[in-house]
Amino acid sequence: MQTITDNQEQTVNAGRDIIDNYIESQRDITNSFQNAWSSFFDNYFWISPKKITETYARAVSSISDGTIAAIRIWNGTILSSTETTRISAQHMRDKTKETSRVVVNGAKMLEEATYDPNVTIGSNDSIENRA
């Protein structure tokens, strides 16, 4: 009885070893074919899956880099334009104040130059001289 059990275990172990060897050989064969096909596509066809993936990754990276650079340039331009607008507005405000001051002073000088306390304007807009 022991001999039959030992024979069955040996048969099962042998079968397991055969299956493991078969699976390992299939993996090696599959890897060899994949390498051969990959090499074949890389050497004889312009469009290999590996090259397509690499080209796509490079294109996406290039577009991303370009977009980031354009955004940085745009932000710099907007920032400088904003600063220029702020400086222009400050300059305009200062010059407007100065212009207003000059005009008001001119009007006061004209008033002083033409003021005669002896002359009044009547109710019918006629000028009357008191002197």
Secondary structure as the mmCIF struct_conf table of DSSP 4:
data_model
#
loop_
_struct_conf.conf_type_id
_struct_conf.id
_struct_conf.beg_label_comp_id
_struct_conf.beg_label_asym_id
_struct_conf.beg_label_seq_id
_struct_conf.end_label_comp_id
_struct_conf.end_label_asym_id
_struct_conf.end_label_seq_id
HELX_RH_AL_P HELX_RH_AL_P1 GLN A 2 TYR A 44
BEND BEND1 TRP A 46 TRP A 46
HELX_RH_AL_P HELX_RH_AL_P2 PRO A 49 THR A 114
TURN_TY1_P TURN_TY1_P1 PRO A 117 ASN A 118
STRN STRN1 VAL A 119 ILE A 121
TURN_TY1_P TURN_TY1_P2 SER A 123 ASN A 124
BEND BEND2 ASP A 125 ASP A 125
STRN STRN2 ILE A 127 ASN A 129
#
